[in-house]
Amino acid sequence: MTVLLSALGMQSNLAPVRQDIVEQYGDEFAATADKNVYSGPFVLTSTENNLYVFEKNPEFWDADNIKLDRVELNYIEKPDTQLAMYENGELDFVRLDNAVVENYKDNDDYGVYLNGNVDYCYINPNSDNPVWANKNFRLALNYALNRVEYNQLANAGLYEPYNALCFPGLSGKDGKTYGESYDVDSYAYPMEGDVDKAKEYLDAAMKELNISDPSAIEIEFVTTDAESNKKIAEVLQEQWQNALGIKVNIRQVTYADIYGEVYPKFDYEIGYAGWGPDFDDPTTYLNLFRSDINWYTPYGNPEFDAKLDAAMAETEDANKRMDLLNEAEQILIADGAWVPLQARNQSYLLNPKMKDVTFYSFSINIDWAYADIAE
């Protein structure tokens, strides 16, 4: 039931609409604010000039407890413009780029929350480069990586180093979080790495691949052309080359290309990416690696798929279902299916006069429906 309620509430994807209104407007349904149906605490009244104006919905079931009469959301492309508007009093809330966080950490209006995103490296086991089909090589990369050091160097320590796939803040068993329900560190890669073990895996891989010198192994890491992603790639490149003696080349492409061409067509060996949860359940992460979905990776493992199928079929015992999902995650880890890196924090500034604004880690992260302005 918890999963169903979370899925129903995700980003209003399953919000009820009136058939007669949809049929009345046809292709123009929801094209403008007045051609839509509203059932929430606010009604969208205007979208002119990238300013989304919401006004209180008197028909909302809990309208008496909605304090704000009007909310305006600005779409502003440049982060520095957003920040300037906040500092000028034109905005009450703004998300911060990592590059400027250090300047605001001591401010009373500074805050941070885990937004549920996990970042990692996709691996293409079907690449023309034969090393990627070798499990021992994939494990060598994972054990060679010091995720704590990586996070300091690549992200100025602003994210949480992470060594698994399912976000630890997910709902787990018996009212506990997923991270509280399972000791991830007992089966995941060591957070600070283990270079000796990484070399053992590499030696095993080289023997299986008939390679005598690690310097003969050359891999390509793909990421976008954003400066922050270049830094991430360079930190990973240095760690892997220093620990394993292999060669790592970096290929940068545009954001549009990586998600429009490179990942969908599996035109890569290993590449930086991430995922934000649609709802509060491990399947929002685990389904990415199902062999019948292949979300940006051609990875496939029948044992992994079978665990997910068994979990989906388990409708009586919620704890048993959760255990099956955790066992599926452990299969991915044991198989070196991907390279986990971090759980992402989001820093922000919020006008101290605002109260009862809440943040959470799934779907839309900020909830201002019951917010108010202090006198």
N, C-alpha and C positions, 0 to 999 in steps of 0.2 A: 504494500500500500504506500509506503514512504517513497519508493521509486516512482510509482505512478503519479503521486501528487507533485513530486519534483519535476517530472517530465511535463506534466500538464501546465506547470507554471513557468516553464523555461521561455524567456524572451517573448512571451505572448504568441508563440508559434501555434498554439492550440486554443487561442481565445475564440469564444463563440461569436459567430456573425449571423446576420439575418439573410436568409436566402433571397428574400424579395429585394433587399437593398443591393446585393451582389448582382442580381439579374437586372435591376433597374439601371445600374451604371456600367455593367459589362466590363470592357477593358479599362474603363476609367475608374473602376472601384478603387478607393484609397489613393487615387492620384492627387487629390487635394484634401485638405483637412475636413471639408464639409461633405465629402463623399465616402465616409467611413462610419463604422459602428463602434461605440465606446461603452465599455462596461466597467471600467476601472474608476479610481478616485478622481481622475482628471480627464478633461476632454481637450483634444488638440483643436485649436481654433485658427491657427495661422502658421505657415511655414515660409513666409516671404523673407527674402534676403538671408537665407540660412539661419533664421531665428525661429525656433520652434516654441510657440506660445501655448501653454496648457492652462486651462481654467477649471476650477472646481466643478465636479460633476454632481449636481443636486440629486441625481437618481441613484448614486452609489449607495450600496446597502449600509455602509458605515459613514455616511457623509457627515454626521454630527461630530465625528472625531477627526475629521480632516481639517487642519488648522490653516493651511495656506490657501489663499483665494486664487493665486496665480503663480505659475512657474515658467521661467524662460530658459531654454537651453540654446546656447550659441554653438554653431559649428564653425570653428576657427581652425584653419589648417596648420598654421605655424605655432609650435610650442612657445616660442619667445613672445609672440603676440598674445597668446592666452595668458601668460604670466604677467605681462605688462598690464593687461586689462584687470587682472585680479588685484595687482598692487595699486591700481588707480581706483579701486572700489567698484569696477564695472561688473565683476563676477564675484560670486560667493564661494565658488569651488573650482579648483583646477588640479589636474593631475600633473605631476612633475616628471620631467625627463631625468634620468639618472645623472646626467652631466651637471645638473644644478642642485641636486639634493643636498650636498654638503653645505651649501649656502643657507639652507632653511631649516636644518635639523633642530636648531635650538629655538625656533619660533613657536609661540603658543598655538598657532594655527596649523602646525605641521602634524601630519599623521601618516600611518602606514598600515596596509593590510595585505594579507596573502590573497591573491586573486584567483587561485586555483590553477593557474597556468604552470605547466611543467615544460621545461626546455630540454632538448636532447639532440642526438644525431641519428637520423635515419641511416640504415645500412641496406645496400642493395646486394643480396647474396647471389643474384643472377647476373652480376656485372661481368663484363668480359675479363676483368682482372680476377684470376682464380683464387686469390687469397680470401675474397669475401665469402666464398662458399665454405670456407674452413672454420668450424666452430672454435677451434683453439686459437686461431688468429684473432677472431672477434673478441674472445675472452681476454687475450693479451692486451688489446687496446683498453678494455674496461678496467683491468687491474693496474695498468700503467698510469692511469689518470688519477692525479691528486685533486679531487673535486673541491676541497677546501682552498687550496692554493689557487686553483683555476678561478674560483669565484672572487677571490681577492684581486687577482690580476685582471680578469676580464670584466668584472662588474663592480669593482671598487667595494666588494663585500656587501653589496646592497641586496643581493638575493640569498636564498637559503640553498647551500649545496645539497644535492639530493641524489640518491643512488638507486632509485626504483622508478616505477611508472605511475602508479595510482597515488594521487595527491593524499597526503596523510590526514588532511582535515575532512575527508569524506566520512559519511556515517558508516560505522562499522557494526559491531555486535553489542547487543544488550545496552544500548544507549552510549556506547563509547565511540570514539572516532576510529577510523581505519588504522591510523598510526598507533592508537592505544590498544587496538585489538590484536595487532600483529607486530612482532619484533623484526622490523624490516632489516635491521643491521645484521641479524643472525643468518640471513640467507642472501642478502644483496652484496654488491661489491663494496669493499672497504672504502670509507669516505675519503681517507687520505691516501688511498692506493696501496699497492703491495708490489713493488718493482721486481722483487725476487720471484714472486709467483707469476708475474706478467712474463718474465723471461722464460720460465718453465713452459708456459703456454706457447710462447713464441717458438721455442726450440721444438716442441711437439709439432707445431704447425709447419715449421720449415722441414722437418723430417718427412711429414706426410706430403708436402708439396715438392720435395726433392730440391730444396734450396739450401745452399751451404753458408751463405753470408747474408745477414739481415739487411745490409746496405743495398742488396739487389732487389729488395722489396720497395716498390714505389706506389704510393696511393694518391688519389686526388680527392681533396675536400672541397665541396661546393657550398657557397653561401651567397647572400645578397651583397650588393655593393654599398650597403650602409656602413659608415665608419665604425659603428659599434660592433657590427658583425665581423668586420675585418679584424678587429682586436680579438674577438673570441676565437676566430680561426687561427690567428697567430699564436695565441696561448696554447691551444690544443696542439698545433704543429710543433711547438717547442717541446712540450711535455712528451709527446710520442717519439719524437726524434731523439731526444736525450735519453729516454728510458729504454727504448727498444733498438735504436740504431737504424731505423728505417727512414725512408725519405717521404715527406708529405708535401705535396704541391697544393696550392690554393687556387681555386677558380671562383671568381666573383661574377655574378650575373645580376640583372635587375630583379626587383621584387616580382614584377609581372611575369618575367620569364621563369623564375624558379617555381612559382605556383601554377603557371599557365602551361609550361612546357617541360621543364627539367624533372620535377617530381611526378607529375601525372604520367609521363612517358618513361619513367625510370632511367633517365639519361644522367646517371650519376653513380658514384661508388659509395661515398658517405657524405652526408650533408646536414647542416644545422637547421633545426625547425623547432616546433613546439605545439602544444595543444592546450586549449582552454576548455573546461568542462561545460557541457550543455545542461547537465543535471547531476544530482547528488548520488552517484552510484559508480562503482569501479568500471562498469561496462562502457561508460563514456570514454574511457582511456583504452581499455583492453580491446574493444572492437576494432580499433585502428589496425590491429595486427592479425585479424581473422583472414584466412586465406581466401574467403569468398568476398572480402571487402577490399583488401590491398590498398589502404589509404596511403598513397605515396611510397609504399614499400611492397615489393613482391614476396616478402617473407611469408612462409607458410609452414605450419607444423600441425599434423593431424591430432596429436595429443593435446595441444593447446586448444584447438577448435572443439575437441570432444569435451574438455572441461567447461568451456563456455556454454556448449549445448546442454550439458548436464545442469549447469547453474540456471539456465533459462527454464529448464523443465522442472526445477525444484520450486514448488509453489507452497509447500506446507511448512518447511522449516527454514526460517530466514537466516539463522546462524549457519546451517549447513550450506545454504546457497552462498553466503559470504565466504565460507571456507573454500568452496570450489573456485570462486573467483580469485582468491588469494593463491591457490595452488596454480591457477593459470598464469598469474603474474610470475610465480617462481619458475615456471617453465621458460618464460621469456628470458629471465635473468640467467638461468643455467645454460641457455642456448646462445647467449650473447646476441640477442635479436636486434639490439639497438644500444646506444650509449647514453644513459641518463646523465644530466648535468646539474639541473637546479630547479627549485620551486620558486616562482617569481613573486617578489613583493612589489606593491604599487605604492609609491609615496604621493602625497597630495597636500594641498592647503585648503582649509575650510574656515570660513568666516566664524570666529568664536561666538558670534551672536546666534548662529544656527544651532539648534538642538534637535535631538531625536532623529538625526541622520544616521543610518546604519549601513554597514558594509559587510558583504559576505563573499564567498569564494566561488559561487556557481552562477552560470548564466549572466544576467546583468548584475554588476557588483555593487551598485549604489542604490539604496532604497530611501527615497525622500518623501514617500507618500504620507507619512505621519510626522513630518518635520514641522518645526515651528521656529519663530524668531523671538529670541529672548527680549524682554522689555529693557 
